[in-house]
Amino acid sequence: MSPDVTVLYDTIRWEEKALLEAGKKNNINIQMVDCKKLALDLEKKPEDYGVVIQRCVSYYRNLHSTAALEGLGVKVINCLNTGVFAGNKLFTHMLLKKSGVPTPDATVAFSKDAALDALDSQGFPRVIKPTVGSWGRLISKLNDKEAAEGIIESRESMYPIYQIHYLEEFVKRPPRDIRAIMVGDKIVAAIYRNSEHWKTNMALGGVAEPCEVTSEMEEMCIKAKNAVQGDIVGVDLMESEDKGLVVHEVNNTTEYKNTVRVCEVDIPSLMLKYAIEKYK
C-alpha cells in the first residue's frame, strides 16, 4: 500500500513521533524514512512517497534531499526554495523587507575589518548571528568593541559561512519572544518563549506559555510565510519598544512540542491533513 505521507527525518524527535501517532489516529498511511539511509537514483522514476514532509534537522541534508526529490517529481513540504530562503537569516531578512514585513535593523559585513567599522559607526550593543544555524548556537551579544574584536576574530578561522558577519540590532523588548506555527495561511497556535536570558530559545531554557493570536500578528505571519514560499513554518517575532511586532526568523523545519503542550492544539494532525489536502 502506497503511503499518503512520507516523513523524511534524520533524527527522531518528539515531533516526528507525534506525526506518526497522528497518522494512526487519523487513518493516514505514514511512511517514516531515515534520510541517513536514503539513496536516490537520479536517473530512475522514484518510488511512491505520497507527499513528503521534510523534517531533517541537518541543513545540508534537508536541502539536498529536497532538491533531489523535487527533481524526481515528488511533492515536498516545505519546498526547496523555502529551505534555501528560510535556512539563511540574511536571505530571510531581505525577503521579509521586500514583502513589507517589519524586521530588526541589520547589517552584513564580509570581513572582520568591515564588521568592526560598521559596529564603530552604528554603536553597541549589537547581536552577531551566523547566517545559517539554529537553536541559538554561535549567536552572541556584542556589548563593546573589545568583545566584538574577540568574537569576530574567532570566526575568521571557522568555516567560510561564519566569515559572513550578520549584525542585528539588539531589540528592546519584554523578556520573551513569540513562536507562531503556521499551517497554510493560518496561525494554528502561538506561544510566548520567556527567558531571563536575552536568548529565548527553548533549547536554551526558555519557558513557554500560550500567546493570543491577533489579526496583526496573523497578517504579518502570512506575509512572512509567503516571503519564503513556505507551507508549514514557525515564525518568530519580537515585541519591539520602537517598532511594535517585528519578525526575526522563519523556521523551515519548525519544532512544535512545547506549542502543542501549552496550547493543547493537535498540530501534527493539522500538518498531515494540510499536506494531503494540498496535493490530493
Sine and cosine of phi, psi and omega as CSV:
sin_phi,cos_phi,sin_psi,cos_psi,sin_omega,cos_omega
0.00,0.00,0.80,-0.60,-0.02,-1.00
-0.94,0.34,0.58,-0.82,0.00,-1.00
-0.96,0.29,0.51,-0.86,0.18,-0.98
-0.98,0.22,-0.65,0.76,-0.05,-1.00
-0.65,-0.76,0.69,-0.72,0.16,-0.99
-0.95,-0.31,0.80,-0.60,0.11,-0.99
-0.99,-0.12,0.92,-0.40,-0.02,-1.00
-0.99,-0.14,0.86,-0.51,-0.12,-0.99
-0.68,-0.73,0.28,-0.96,0.20,-0.98
-0.80,-0.59,-0.18,0.98,0.09,-1.00
-0.62,-0.79,0.77,-0.64,0.04,-1.00
-1.00,0.09,0.94,-0.35,0.07,-1.00
-0.94,-0.35,-0.03,-1.00,0.05,-1.00
-0.83,0.56,-0.65,0.76,-0.07,-1.00
-0.88,0.47,-0.67,0.75,-0.01,-1.00
-0.94,0.34,-0.63,0.77,0.08,-1.00
-0.88,0.47,-0.63,0.78,-0.02,-1.00
-0.92,0.40,-0.58,0.82,0.06,-1.00
-0.90,0.44,-0.67,0.74,0.02,-1.00
-0.89,0.46,-0.70,0.71,0.01,-1.00
-0.91,0.41,-0.60,0.80,0.03,-1.00
-0.91,0.41,-0.57,0.82,0.07,-1.00
-0.89,0.46,-0.71,0.71,0.02,-1.00
-0.88,0.47,-0.68,0.73,-0.05,-1.00
-0.91,0.41,-0.56,0.83,-0.08,-1.00
-0.98,-0.21,0.19,0.98,0.00,-1.00
0.84,0.54,0.66,0.75,0.06,-1.00
-0.95,-0.32,0.80,-0.61,-0.05,-1.00
-0.97,0.22,0.94,-0.35,-0.05,-1.00
-0.96,-0.27,0.73,-0.68,0.15,-0.99
-0.93,-0.36,0.81,-0.59,0.05,-1.00
-0.99,-0.15,0.83,-0.55,-0.03,-1.00
-0.83,-0.55,0.85,-0.53,0.06,-1.00
-0.99,0.16,0.92,-0.40,-0.06,-1.00
-0.88,0.47,-0.45,0.90,0.01,-1.00
-0.93,0.37,-0.29,0.96,0.03,-1.00
-0.96,-0.29,0.12,0.99,-0.10,-0.99
-1.00,-0.05,0.75,-0.66,0.16,-0.99
-0.77,-0.64,0.82,-0.57,-0.05,-1.00
-0.93,-0.36,0.84,-0.54,0.12,-0.99
-0.98,0.19,0.93,-0.36,-0.12,-0.99
-0.97,0.24,-0.04,1.00,-0.01,-1.00
-0.97,-0.26,-0.02,1.00,-0.05,-1.00
-0.85,-0.52,0.42,-0.91,0.09,-1.00
-0.90,0.44,0.74,-0.67,-0.06,-1.00
-0.97,0.26,0.28,-0.96,0.13,-0.99
-0.92,0.38,0.19,-0.98,-0.01,-1.00
-0.98,0.18,0.92,-0.40,0.02,-1.00
-0.98,-0.19,-0.10,1.00,-0.20,-0.98
0.91,0.41,-0.65,-0.76,0.14,-0.99
-1.00,-0.09,0.73,-0.68,0.02,-1.00
-1.00,-0.08,0.80,-0.60,0.19,-0.98
-0.99,-0.14,0.92,-0.40,-0.09,-1.00
-0.98,0.18,0.88,-0.48,-0.04,-1.00
-0.78,-0.62,0.27,0.96,-0.01,-1.00
-0.92,0.40,0.73,-0.68,0.03,-1.00
-0.97,0.26,-0.64,0.77,-0.01,-1.00
-0.90,0.44,0.84,-0.54,0.01,-1.00
-0.84,0.55,-0.73,0.68,-0.08,-1.00
-0.96,0.28,-0.64,0.77,0.07,-1.00
-0.90,0.43,-0.65,0.76,0.02,-1.00
-0.87,0.50,-0.79,0.61,-0.03,-1.00
-0.89,0.46,-0.74,0.67,-0.13,-0.99
-0.96,0.29,-0.58,0.81,0.06,-1.00
-0.93,0.36,-0.61,0.79,0.06,-1.00
-0.90,0.43,-0.69,0.72,0.01,-1.00
-0.87,0.50,-0.70,0.72,-0.02,-1.00
-0.91,0.41,-0.71,0.70,-0.03,-1.00
-0.91,0.42,-0.71,0.70,0.02,-1.00
-0.89,0.45,-0.61,0.79,0.04,-1.00
-0.89,0.45,-0.45,0.89,0.03,-1.00
-1.00,0.00,0.06,1.00,0.07,-1.00
1.00,-0.06,0.15,0.99,-0.01,-1.00
-0.99,0.11,0.64,-0.77,0.04,-1.00
-0.99,0.10,0.80,-0.60,-0.07,-1.00
-0.80,-0.60,0.70,-0.72,0.12,-0.99
-0.86,-0.50,0.89,-0.45,0.04,1.00
-1.00,0.05,0.30,-0.95,-0.06,-1.00
-0.96,0.29,0.14,-0.99,-0.03,-1.00
-0.86,0.52,-0.69,0.72,-0.02,-1.00
-0.86,0.52,-0.62,0.78,0.03,-1.00
-0.89,0.45,-0.68,0.74,0.03,-1.00
-0.87,0.49,-0.66,0.75,0.01,-1.00
-0.93,0.37,-0.78,0.62,-0.12,-0.99
-0.94,0.34,-0.76,0.65,-0.06,-1.00
-0.97,0.26,-0.37,0.93,-0.02,-1.00
-0.98,0.21,-0.09,1.00,-0.04,-1.00
-0.77,-0.63,0.87,-0.50,-0.11,-0.99
-0.90,0.43,-0.57,0.82,0.05,-1.00
-0.92,0.39,-0.73,0.68,0.02,-1.00
-0.86,0.51,-0.71,0.70,0.00,-1.00
-0.86,0.51,-0.73,0.69,-0.03,-1.00
-0.84,0.54,-0.73,0.68,-0.06,-1.00
-0.91,0.40,-0.63,0.78,0.00,-1.00
-0.94,0.34,-0.60,0.80,0.06,-1.00
-0.89,0.46,-0.71,0.70,0.01,-1.00
-0.88,0.47,-0.67,0.74,0.00,-1.00
-0.89,0.46,-0.51,0.86,-0.02,-1.00
-1.00,0.00,0.05,1.00,0.03,-1.00
0.98,0.20,0.39,0.92,0.01,-1.00
-1.00,-0.07,0.83,-0.56,0.03,-1.00
-0.87,0.49,0.68,-0.74,-0.02,-1.00
-0.68,-0.74,0.32,-0.95,0.18,-0.98
-0.89,0.46,0.54,-0.84,0.08,-1.00
-0.89,0.45,0.58,-0.81,-0.05,-1.00
-0.53,-0.85,0.40,-0.91,0.07,-1.00
-0.72,-0.70,0.58,-0.81,0.13,-0.99
-0.87,-0.49,0.73,-0.68,0.01,-1.00
-0.81,-0.58,0.53,-0.85,-0.17,-0.99
-0.93,-0.37,0.26,0.96,0.15,-0.99
-0.35,-0.94,0.24,-0.97,0.04,-1.00
-0.86,0.50,-0.73,0.68,-0.06,-1.00
-0.90,0.43,-0.65,0.76,0.01,-1.00
-0.91,0.42,-0.62,0.78,0.02,-1.00
-0.90,0.43,-0.70,0.71,-0.01,-1.00
-0.92,0.39,-0.60,0.80,0.06,-1.00
-0.89,0.45,-0.67,0.74,0.01,-1.00
-0.89,0.45,-0.66,0.75,0.01,-1.00
-0.91,0.40,-0.61,0.79,0.04,-1.00
-0.87,0.49,-0.64,0.77,-0.06,-1.00
-0.99,0.16,-0.50,0.86,-0.08,-1.00
-1.00,-0.09,-0.39,0.92,0.05,-1.00
1.00,0.00,0.10,-1.00,-0.05,-1.00
-0.89,-0.46,0.34,-0.94,-0.06,1.00
-0.98,0.18,0.37,-0.93,0.16,-0.99
-0.71,-0.70,0.25,-0.97,0.03,-1.00
-0.90,-0.43,0.79,-0.61,0.06,-1.00
-0.98,-0.22,0.74,-0.67,-0.05,-1.00
-0.76,-0.65,0.61,-0.80,0.23,-0.97
-0.93,0.37,0.61,-0.79,-0.01,-1.00
-0.92,0.39,-0.44,0.90,0.05,-1.00
-0.85,-0.52,0.82,-0.57,0.00,-1.00
0.31,-0.95,0.21,-0.98,-0.04,-1.00
-0.53,-0.85,0.13,-0.99,0.08,-1.00
0.88,0.47,0.37,0.93,0.05,-1.00
0.97,0.24,0.17,0.99,-0.05,-1.00
-0.95,0.31,0.69,-0.72,0.04,-1.00
0.88,0.48,0.36,0.93,0.16,-0.99
-1.00,-0.09,0.80,-0.60,-0.08,-1.00
-0.74,-0.68,0.57,-0.82,0.12,-0.99
-1.00,-0.03,0.81,-0.59,-0.01,-1.00
-0.98,-0.17,0.97,-0.25,-0.08,-1.00
-1.00,0.07,-0.42,0.91,-0.02,-1.00
-0.37,-0.93,0.06,-1.00,-0.09,-1.00
-0.91,0.42,-0.61,0.79,-0.01,-1.00
-0.88,0.47,-0.70,0.71,0.04,-1.00
-0.89,0.45,-0.66,0.75,-0.02,-1.00
-0.89,0.46,-0.70,0.71,-0.01,-1.00
-0.87,0.50,-0.69,0.72,-0.03,-1.00
-0.92,0.40,-0.70,0.71,-0.04,-1.00
-0.94,0.35,-0.71,0.71,-0.03,-1.00
-0.93,0.37,-0.61,0.79,0.05,-1.00
-0.86,0.51,-0.66,0.75,-0.02,-1.00
-0.90,0.43,-0.50,0.86,-0.03,-1.00
-0.98,0.21,-0.30,0.95,-0.01,-1.00
-0.92,0.40,-0.34,0.94,0.01,-1.00
-0.98,-0.20,0.07,1.00,-0.01,-1.00
-1.00,-0.01,-0.01,-1.00,0.07,-1.00
-0.80,0.60,0.60,-0.80,-0.13,-0.99
-0.77,0.64,-0.52,0.86,-0.02,-1.00
-0.87,0.49,-0.47,0.88,-0.02,-1.00
-0.99,0.12,-0.04,1.00,0.08,-1.00
-0.99,-0.10,0.09,1.00,0.22,-0.98
-1.00,-0.10,0.94,-0.35,-0.19,-0.98
-0.99,-0.12,0.97,-0.24,-0.02,-1.00
-0.99,-0.11,0.91,-0.40,-0.13,-0.99
-0.92,-0.40,0.85,-0.53,-0.10,-1.00
-0.87,-0.48,0.54,-0.84,0.07,-1.00
-0.87,0.49,0.53,-0.85,0.13,-0.99
-1.00,0.07,0.96,-0.28,-0.15,-0.99
-0.97,0.24,0.80,-0.60,0.12,-0.99
-0.98,0.22,0.86,-0.50,-0.16,-0.99
-0.37,-0.93,0.18,-0.98,0.17,-0.99
-0.89,0.45,0.25,-0.97,-0.04,-1.00
-0.97,0.24,0.85,0.53,-0.04,-1.00
-0.22,-0.98,0.28,-0.96,0.27,-0.96
-0.72,-0.69,-0.09,-1.00,-0.09,-1.00
-0.83,-0.56,0.72,-0.70,0.17,-0.99
-0.92,-0.40,0.89,-0.46,0.03,-1.00
-0.94,-0.34,0.79,-0.62,0.01,-1.00
-1.00,-0.09,0.87,-0.48,0.00,-1.00
-0.98,-0.20,0.79,-0.62,0.18,-0.98
-0.84,-0.55,0.96,-0.28,-0.18,-0.98
0.91,0.41,-0.66,-0.76,-0.06,-1.00
-1.00,-0.10,0.60,0.80,-0.02,-1.00
-0.63,-0.78,0.70,-0.72,0.21,-0.98
-0.98,0.20,0.93,-0.38,-0.03,-1.00
-0.99,0.11,-0.38,0.93,0.06,-1.00
-0.17,-0.99,0.43,-0.90,0.03,-1.00
-0.56,-0.83,0.52,-0.85,0.03,-1.00
-0.75,-0.66,0.47,-0.88,0.31,-0.95
-1.00,0.09,0.64,-0.77,0.13,-0.99
-0.93,-0.37,0.98,-0.22,-0.07,-1.00
-1.00,-0.04,0.62,-0.79,0.03,-1.00
-0.35,-0.94,0.61,-0.79,0.12,-0.99
-0.97,0.26,-0.36,0.93,0.08,-1.00
-1.00,0.09,0.40,-0.92,-0.02,-1.00
-0.94,0.34,-0.35,0.94,0.15,-0.99
-1.00,0.04,0.73,-0.68,-0.08,-1.00
-0.94,-0.34,0.10,0.99,-0.05,-1.00
-0.81,0.58,0.68,-0.74,0.05,-1.00
-0.88,0.48,-0.55,0.84,0.01,-1.00
-0.91,0.42,-0.30,0.95,-0.01,-1.00
-0.95,-0.31,0.25,0.97,0.11,-0.99
0.97,-0.25,0.17,0.99,0.07,-1.00
-0.88,0.47,0.48,-0.88,-0.03,-1.00
-0.92,-0.39,0.78,-0.62,-0.10,-1.00
-1.00,-0.05,0.57,-0.82,0.19,-0.98
-0.52,-0.86,0.44,-0.90,-0.07,-1.00
-0.88,0.48,0.57,-0.82,0.05,-1.00
-0.85,-0.52,0.78,-0.62,0.04,-1.00
-0.94,0.33,0.74,-0.67,-0.01,-1.00
-1.00,0.07,0.81,-0.58,0.06,-1.00
-0.98,-0.21,0.29,-0.96,0.03,-1.00
-0.90,0.43,-0.58,0.81,0.04,-1.00
-0.89,0.46,-0.71,0.70,-0.01,-1.00
-0.89,0.46,-0.71,0.70,-0.04,-1.00
-0.90,0.43,-0.67,0.74,0.03,-1.00
-0.87,0.49,-0.67,0.74,0.00,-1.00
-0.91,0.41,-0.66,0.75,-0.02,-1.00
-0.94,0.34,-0.57,0.82,0.08,-1.00
-0.89,0.46,-0.69,0.72,0.04,-1.00
-0.89,0.46,-0.66,0.75,-0.01,-1.00
-0.91,0.42,-0.70,0.72,0.03,-1.00
-0.87,0.49,-0.71,0.71,-0.02,-1.00
-0.93,0.36,-0.51,0.86,0.00,-1.00
-0.87,0.50,-0.57,0.82,0.00,-1.00
-0.98,-0.21,0.19,0.98,0.05,-1.00
0.87,0.49,0.61,0.79,-0.06,-1.00
-1.00,0.00,0.27,-0.96,0.13,-0.99
-0.92,-0.40,-0.80,0.60,0.01,-1.00
-0.82,-0.58,0.94,-0.34,-0.08,-1.00
-0.63,-0.78,0.30,-0.95,0.19,-0.98
-0.96,-0.30,0.80,-0.60,0.01,-1.00
-0.95,-0.31,0.80,-0.59,0.00,-1.00
-0.97,-0.23,0.77,-0.63,-0.05,-1.00
-0.79,-0.61,0.44,-0.90,0.13,-0.99
-0.83,-0.56,0.45,-0.89,0.02,-1.00
-0.99,-0.17,1.00,0.08,-0.06,-1.00
-0.94,0.34,0.68,-0.73,0.07,-1.00
-0.90,0.43,-0.47,0.88,-0.09,-1.00
-1.00,-0.07,-0.61,0.80,-0.15,-0.99
-0.93,-0.38,-0.15,0.99,-0.18,-0.98
0.98,0.18,-0.52,-0.85,-0.01,-1.00
-0.91,0.41,0.74,-0.67,0.12,-0.99
-0.74,-0.67,0.56,-0.83,0.05,-1.00
-0.99,-0.12,0.81,-0.59,0.01,-1.00
-0.92,-0.39,-0.12,0.99,0.03,-1.00
-0.26,-0.97,0.53,-0.85,0.16,-0.99
-0.82,-0.58,0.80,-0.60,-0.12,-0.99
-0.98,-0.20,0.85,-0.53,-0.03,-1.00
-0.95,0.32,-0.70,0.71,-0.01,-1.00
-0.89,-0.46,0.95,0.31,-0.21,-0.98
-0.95,0.31,0.59,-0.81,0.15,-0.99
-1.00,0.06,0.54,-0.84,-0.08,-1.00
-0.59,-0.81,0.20,0.98,-0.02,-1.00
-0.81,0.58,-0.78,0.62,-0.07,-1.00
-0.95,0.31,-0.47,0.89,0.06,-1.00
-0.92,0.38,-0.69,0.72,0.06,-1.00
-0.88,0.47,-0.68,0.73,-0.08,-1.00
-0.89,0.46,-0.72,0.69,-0.11,-0.99
-1.00,-0.01,-0.41,0.91,-0.02,-1.00
-0.99,-0.13,-0.26,0.97,0.01,-1.00
0.83,0.56,0.70,0.72,0.07,-1.00
-0.92,-0.39,0.71,-0.70,-0.05,-1.00
-0.99,0.12,0.96,0.27,-0.05,-1.00
-0.89,0.46,-0.66,0.75,0.00,-1.00
-0.85,0.53,-0.67,0.74,0.03,-1.00
-0.90,0.43,-0.65,0.76,0.02,-1.00
-0.89,0.45,-0.63,0.78,0.03,-1.00
-0.89,0.45,-0.74,0.68,-0.03,-1.00
-0.90,0.44,-0.71,0.70,-0.02,-1.00
-0.90,0.44,-0.62,0.79,0.05,-1.00
-0.90,0.44,-0.71,0.70,-0.03,-1.00
-0.87,0.49,-0.69,0.72,-0.01,-1.00
-0.93,0.37,-0.67,0.74,-0.02,-1.00
-0.91,0.42,-0.64,0.77,-0.05,-1.00
-0.90,0.44,-0.59,0.81,-0.12,-0.99
-0.88,-0.47,0.39,0.92,-0.02,-1.00
-0.95,0.31,0.00,0.00,0.00,0.00
